[in-house]
Every structure is written in structure tokens, then in C-alpha cells.
């Protein structure tokens, strides 16, 4: 999901690379699953921005929560 947002949102991608030095490929499964040491908190923010930009549907995010 994070990669979908980064693929379609220049604004979010530029924010991540500029502010955090994080890139599309950094969001592999292991980094996102390792919540405390990985990128999961940042991934949550990307998903929120994806919802705001209408790149993701609320239904997509609900599937993750199940």
C-alpha cells in the first residue's frame, strides 16, 4: 500500500526523500513489519496521506486492519 502511494503521489514521495531520506525501495515487508525499529510509523503516515490524496480508498485500508 505504501508503495502504491509513493508510485502515484509526487508530493508524498518528495516529502519522504527530502525530509526523511527514505525511498520507495526502503518500504520492504521487513521494514514495515518491524514496527519499533522499522519504517512502520512512517508507513502509517504515508497511508494517511494516500487517503487524503484519494490514491487509496478507505476500503483498502480496512482490509489491512482485519
C-alpha positions in Angstrom: 0.0 0.0 0.0 2.8 2.4 0.9 4.5 1.7 -2.4 1.2 2.4 -4.3 1.0 5.9 -2.7 4.6 6.6 -3.5 4.2 5.4 -7.1 1.3 7.9 -7.6 2.0 10.8 -5.3 4.9 13.1 -6.2 4.1 15.2 -3.2 4.4 12.4 -0.7 7.5 10.9 -2.4 9.3 14.2 -2.4 8.4 14.7 1.3 9.8 11.3 2.2 13.0 11.7 0.3 13.6 15.4 1.3 12.5 15.3 4.9 13.4 11.7 5.9 15.8 10.4 3.3 13.5 7.4 2.8 12.8 6.0 -0.7 10.3 3.7 -2.4 12.5 0.6 -2.0 13.0 1.2 1.7 9.4 0.1 2.3 10.1 -3.6 2.0 8.0 -6.0 4.0 10.5 -6.5 6.8 11.0 -2.8 7.5 7.3 -2.2 7.7 6.5 -5.2 9.9 9.3 -4.3 12.4 7.2 -1.5 13.9 9.6 -0.3 16.6 12.9 -0.3 14.6 11.5 -0.2 11.1 9.5 2.3 9.0 6.0 1.3 10.1 5.2 4.6 11.8 6.3 6.5 8.7 4.4 4.0 6.6 1.2 4.8 8.6 1.7 8.5 7.7 2.1 7.7 4.0 -1.1 5.7 4.1 -2.9 8.6 5.7 -1.6 10.9 3.0 -2.7 8.4 0.4 -6.2 8.6 1.7 -6.1 12.4 1.7 -4.9 12.4 -1.9 -7.6 9.8 -2.9 -4.9 7.3 -4.0 -6.2 4.8 -1.5 -9.8 4.0 -0.7 -10.9 3.6 2.9 -11.9 0.0 1.9 -8.2 -0.7 1.0 -7.1 0.4 4.5 -9.8 -1.5 6.2 -8.5 -4.7 4.7 -5.2 -4.2 6.4 -6.8 -3.7 9.8 -8.6 -7.1 9.7 
